[in-house]
């Protein structure tokens, strides 16, 4: 089983070594970087990562790096470290989704707890992405007409109502509905509703198609 990966960015070599030793002693895989530029030059592995990030750094500071990463496709939870109390920066970081904001010197157990929380969030986000990918794959197996039927039954329309909207018979809709259920691997209408809602929430289904005509 691949160990969780913690990426640590800090321009203070001594702090970088200390944090690295602490995390490795708790059986985390640790990658260290002396600048945000060095971190951005590396490809972050997709296996359950999180980032421990120093706030004040030359060139690209921690908040700037957080904004850059926010534009990326993959979710990377961040724990900020700061050499001094900075309420304004702390509020900015947390509003932008940071997991925690710790002031040096921090308690070892406090950092370990924050990292574990971040990794749990990372794992959950990856599981959601994988489920969304599976949802998209099975939805894409539907024909255009089956997708229309799928979206309408997910809205709670009866076969007769779907047939009226699509200009076809109730019997035809019933057969198409059975194909939809089979292709989606759905055991009930509730399964279809949940799948469509996940796709809609992720923007994978255009809003115009997700609403009845």
Secondary structure, DSSP 8 states (H G I E B T S, - for coil): ----EEEEE-S-HHHHHHHHHHHHHTT-EEEEESSHHHHHTS---SSSEEEEEES--SSS-HHHHHHHHHTSSS--EEEEEESS--HHHHHHHHHTT-SEEEESS--HHHHHHHHHHHHHHHHHHHHHHHHHHHHHHHHHTS-HHHHHHHHHHHTT--HHHHHHHHTS-HHHHHHHHHHHHHHHT-SSHHHHHHHHHHHHHTT-S-HHHHS--
